[in-house]
Amino acid sequence: MNIFRLVADLMHLASIVILLLKITKTRSAAGISFKTQALYAGVFCARYLDLVTHYVSLYNTLMKIFFIGTSFYILYLMKVRFRATWDPNLDTLRVEYLVAPCALLALIFNYAKGFDPIEIRIMQIFWAFSIYLESVAILPQLFQLTRTGEAETITTHYLFALGAYRGLYIFNWIYRYFTEKGHVEWIPVLAGLVQTGLYCDFFYVYLTRVLKGKKFQLPA
């Protein structure tokens, strides 16, 4: 594993830890999009279907369990334990407009081959679906952010860590291209570029305001 992927994975872990701390310490899910968290739970379930069928390493297995487990724990905290603090009137982006195109793309563009066993083809389709869905899963959260115009500092730290994780994977792909004789996986690369692009406005406000000790606030 190269340093870019390692740091990216650590940033991903950090984003989840920050989100859990935000919800449990403040006893509030205010400012967090339940729809985004539900989409991420779907991403992890679709991507890690091989959890019980294909062993890679202890690190790989533990990471998969962690991401699936924490995603559903976050949903539980938001929907059950701290439900009164989550405002569904702000979390209004229609996720079916995200899920349906991603499913269609996964059926058309995936790494499954005609001679692969049916179970392999199904897993490849679900894997591709998870990649496409992850690229847009943050949209309900960003849409909610534009509606409120502001966010708690700890929430912005969560979003920055999540965005940095995907941004660092771009460097991971560049590194692999030069060290693995031109190796390129176009599906995650293109989806990752889309996902990173969605963060551009957020990154600008975060770097120019939050890191200077100011409250995160979108321009009027």
C-alpha positions in Angstrom: 0.0 0.0 0.0 1.4 3.4 -1.0 1.5 6.4 1.3 -1.2 8.3 -0.6 -3.7 5.4 -0.2 -2.7 4.9 3.5 -3.3 8.6 4.4 -6.5 8.7 2.4 -7.8 5.7 4.3 -6.8 7.4 7.6 -8.7 10.5 6.5 -11.7 8.4 5.8 -11.5 6.9 9.2 -11.0 10.3 10.7 -14.1 11.6 9.0 -16.3 8.9 10.6 -14.7 9.4 14.0 -15.3 13.1 13.8 -18.9 12.6 12.8 -19.5 10.1 15.7 -17.9 12.5 18.1 -20.0 15.4 16.8 -23.3 13.4 17.3 -22.4 11.7 20.6 -20.7 14.6 22.4 -23.2 17.3 21.4 -26.1 14.7 21.6 -27.4 16.2 18.4 -27.5 15.3 14.7 -28.3 18.9 13.7 -26.7 19.9 10.4 -26.1 16.3 9.3 -27.9 14.8 6.3 -29.5 11.5 7.1 -29.9 10.9 3.4 -26.2 11.2 2.8 -25.5 8.8 5.6 -28.0 6.3 4.2 -26.4 6.5 0.8 -23.0 5.8 2.4 -24.4 2.8 4.1 -25.6 1.6 0.7 -22.2 2.2 -0.7 -20.4 0.1 1.8 -23.0 -2.8 1.6 -22.8 -2.9 -2.1 -19.0 -2.6 -2.2 -18.2 -5.2 0.5 -20.4 -8.1 -0.6 -17.3 -10.2 -0.7 -16.7 -9.7 3.0 -17.5 -13.4 3.8 -16.4 -14.9 0.5 -13.0 -13.3 -0.3 -10.3 -12.8 2.3 -7.5 -10.3 1.4 -6.0 -9.4 4.8 -6.9 -8.7 8.4 -6.6 -4.9 7.7 -8.9 -5.2 4.7 -11.5 -7.2 6.6 -11.5 -4.9 9.7 -11.8 -1.8 7.6 -14.8 -3.3 5.8 -16.5 -4.2 9.1 -15.7 -0.8 10.5 -17.3 1.1 7.6 -20.4 -1.0 7.5 -20.9 -1.1 11.2 -20.3 2.6 11.8 -22.5 3.7 8.9 -25.5 1.8 10.4 -24.7 3.0 13.9 -24.8 6.6 12.7 -28.2 6.0 11.1 -29.4 4.6 14.4 -28.1 7.6 16.3 -29.8 10.0 13.8 -33.1 8.1 13.4 -33.6 6.7 16.9 -31.5 8.1 19.7 -31.2 11.7 18.6 -34.1 11.9 16.2 -35.6 15.1 17.7 -32.4 17.0 16.7 -32.5 16.0 13.0 -34.7 18.3 10.8 -36.0 16.4 7.8 -37.4 19.7 6.4 -33.8 20.7 5.6 -32.8 17.3 4.2 -34.9 17.4 1.1 -32.8 16.3 -1.9 -34.5 13.5 -3.9 -32.1 10.7 -3.6 -33.9 8.5 -6.2 -32.5 10.9 -8.8 -29.0 9.9 -7.6 -29.6 6.1 -7.0 -31.3 5.4 -10.3 -28.7 6.8 -12.7 -25.9 5.1 -10.6 -27.7 1.8 -11.0 -28.1 2.3 -14.7 -24.4 3.2 -15.1 -23.4 0.1 -13.1 -25.4 -2.1 -15.4 -23.8 -0.6 -18.5 -20.3 0.2 -17.4 -18.6 -2.3 -15.1 -15.7 -4.7 -15.1 -17.8 -7.9 -15.5 -16.8 -10.1 -18.4 -19.2 -12.3 -20.4 -17.4 -15.5 -19.4 -17.3 -14.7 -15.7 -19.5 -16.8 -13.4 -22.9 -15.1 -12.7 -21.9 -14.4 -9.0 -18.8 -12.6 -10.2 -20.7 -10.5 -12.7 -23.2 -9.6 -10.0 -20.5 -8.6 -7.6 -18.8 -6.5 -10.3 -22.1 -4.7 -11.0 -22.6 -4.0 -7.3 -19.0 -2.8 -6.9 -19.4 -0.4 -9.9 -22.7 0.8 -8.4 -21.0 1.6 -5.1 -18.3 3.6 -6.9 -20.8 5.7 -8.8 -23.0 6.1 -5.8 -20.2 7.2 -3.6 -19.3 10.0 -6.1 -22.7 11.7 -5.5 -23.5 10.5 -2.0 -22.4 13.8 -0.5 -24.8 15.8 -2.5 -27.7 15.7 0.0 -25.3 17.0 2.7 -24.0 19.8 0.4 -27.5 20.7 -0.6 -28.6 20.9 3.0 -25.6 23.1 3.6 -26.6 25.5 0.9 -30.1 25.7 2.4 -28.8 26.6 5.9 -25.9 28.7 4.6 -23.8 27.8 7.6 -22.5 24.8 9.7 -20.9 24.0 13.0 -17.1 23.9 12.9 -16.9 20.2 13.8 -19.3 19.4 11.0 -17.1 21.2 8.5 -14.1 19.2 9.9 -16.0 16.0 9.1 -16.8 17.2 5.6 -13.2 18.3 5.0 -11.8 15.0 6.1 -14.3 13.1 3.9 -13.4 15.3 0.9 -9.7 15.0 1.5 -9.9 11.2 1.6 -11.2 11.2 -2.0 -8.8 14.0 -3.1 -5.8 12.0 -1.9 -7.0 9.0 -3.8 -6.3 11.0 -7.0 -2.7 11.1 -6.0 -2.9 7.4 -5.3 -4.0 6.7 -8.8 -1.3 8.9 -10.3 1.3 7.1 -8.2 0.0 3.7 -9.3 0.0 4.8 -12.9 3.8 5.5 -12.8 4.7 2.5 -10.6 2.5 -0.1 -12.1 3.3 0.4 -15.8 0.4 2.6 -16.7 -2.2 0.9 -14.6 -5.5 2.8 -14.6 -9.0 1.9 -13.4 -11.2 4.3 -15.2 -14.4 3.8 -13.3 -13.0 4.9 -9.8 -10.8 7.5 -11.4 -13.6 9.3 -13.2 -16.1 8.9 -10.3 -13.4 10.2 -7.9 -12.8 13.3 -10.0 -16.5 14.0 -10.0 -16.7 13.6 -6.3 -13.7 15.8 -5.6 -15.1 18.4 -8.0 -18.3 18.6 -5.9 -16.3 19.7 -2.9 -14.6 22.6 -4.7 -16.8 25.4 -3.2 -16.8 23.8 0.2 -13.0 23.5 0.2 -12.7 27.2 -0.7 -14.9 28.4 2.1 -13.3 25.9 4.6 -9.8 27.1 3.8 -10.6 30.8 3.7 -12.8 30.9 6.8 -12.7 27.9 9.1 -8.9 27.5 9.1 -8.7 31.2 10.0 -11.0 30.7 13.0 -14.1 32.1 11.4 -17.5 30.4 11.3 -18.3 28.4 8.2 -20.7 30.5 6.2 -21.5 30.4 2.5 -21.5 33.7 0.6 -24.9 35.3 0.3 
